[in-house]
C-alpha cells in the first residue's frame, strides 16, 4: 500500500470518528424523563427535557423516568384480628418528583432500585400490620377504611425520593372454609331481612284491614244512630198525634159519635146477646150531617 493510500484511509477513519463524536455528543431528553449528567462517573447535574450537548468520552447521561409507575403485589399473606388467613392483592401507584432525580441516582441509581429496595420492602410488612387490626368481617365491610389505613401506613414508612400517589386493595381472598361460612351467614341474614320485610308488610296489611273494619263499624254505628233517631222522631210524632186526637175526642162528645159512625160499615149485627143492646145511631144527626 502506497503512502498516499494510507493517508487517505487514515483521513477517512478520522472523519468517521469525528462524525461519530459529533453526533454522539448530542442527545435529547423526553418530557417524561430527566437526564442525570455524569462526568467521569461523578454527578454534574440534572438535564431538563430537550436537546443537549455532552462532552464525548468524558460525560454520559442516565435517564430517569418521572412518569407514574404502578407496582402490583399479589398473594400477600396476612392474618386478621380474629386469626383468619387471607391473601391480598395490592397495587401501589408512585412517581419520582423532578426535583428528586439526583437523589434517586445517588441513592438507588434508577427507578428499579427504588421499587426493589424501598417500596417492595415496606408494602408486605405494612399490609400485614394493618390487616391484623381488622376482624375478617370488618375488613370486608369497611373496605374503604382498610385501604385508607394501609395507604397511610405505606406512605409513612417509605422515606426516600419517591411520592406514593395511591394504594389500592384489589382483592381479599380468605380461605375456602371461611368464605363458605360467610356465604352461609349472609344467606341467613338475607332470609332474616326477607322475613322482617314480610312481617312489616303483613303488619301494614293488618292495619289496613283494622282501619277498614273500624271505618265500616263507624259507618254502621252512624247508620244505626240515624235509624234510631228517625224511629224516635216517628214515635214522638205518632204519640203527639194520638195525644192530640184523644184530647179532641175527650173534649167533644159529638166527635166521638162521629168517629163511631165513620167506623160503622152500615151493617147491623146478626147476633145480639140477651142483655146486649143495638148500637144507637142518631138518624137526625146523620141527616143534619148530610
Helices and strands as residue ranges (DSSP letters): H 3-24, E 26-29, E 33-39, E 42-47, E 50-53, E 59-65, E 69-79, E 85-95, G 98-100, H 101-108, H 111-114, I 115-119, H 120-131, H 136-141, H 143-157, E 163-174, H 176-251, H 253-263, H 283-289
